[in-house]
Amino acid sequence: MRRITAAVFAALLTASLAGLTDTATAAPTAAATSAPTSVTANQCMLGGGRVVPISPTVRVCVGGIFDGALVEG
């Protein structure tokens, strides 16, 4: 019984250490990016959003990758 417990403990310890090593050496996969503050209406729609007028002079892109960006023009 002691040998089985020791073998299981050793296997779990080895797996845990391998996981820590993989995590520590992994390169970052995505850099932080910020959305542009303003886009054209065409860019908004191509990015999957729609243009919503807030006032007669201010329009905002809603949805898609440019969500919340002001629409120029």
Secondary structure as the mmCIF struct_conf table of DSSP 4:
data_model
#
loop_
_struct_conf.conf_type_id
_struct_conf.id
_struct_conf.beg_label_comp_id
_struct_conf.beg_label_asym_id
_struct_conf.beg_label_seq_id
_struct_conf.end_label_comp_id
_struct_conf.end_label_asym_id
_struct_conf.end_label_seq_id
HELX_RH_AL_P HELX_RH_AL_P1 ARG A 2 THR A 25
HELX_LH_PP_P HELX_LH_PP_P1 ALA A 26 PRO A 28
BEND BEND1 THR A 37 THR A 37
STRN STRN1 SER A 38 VAL A 39
HELX_RH_AL_P HELX_RH_AL_P2 ALA A 41 LEU A 46
TURN_TY1_P TURN_TY1_P1 GLY A 47 GLY A 48
STRN STRN2 ARG A 50 PRO A 53
BEND BEND2 ILE A 54 THR A 57
STRN STRN3 ARG A 59 VAL A 62
BEND BEND3 GLY A 63 GLY A 64
TURN_TY1_P TURN_TY1_P2 ILE A 65 GLY A 68
HELX_LH_PP_P HELX_LH_PP_P2 ALA A 69 ALA A 69
STRN STRN4 LEU A 70 VAL A 71
HELX_LH_PP_P HELX_LH_PP_P3 GLU A 72 GLU A 72
#
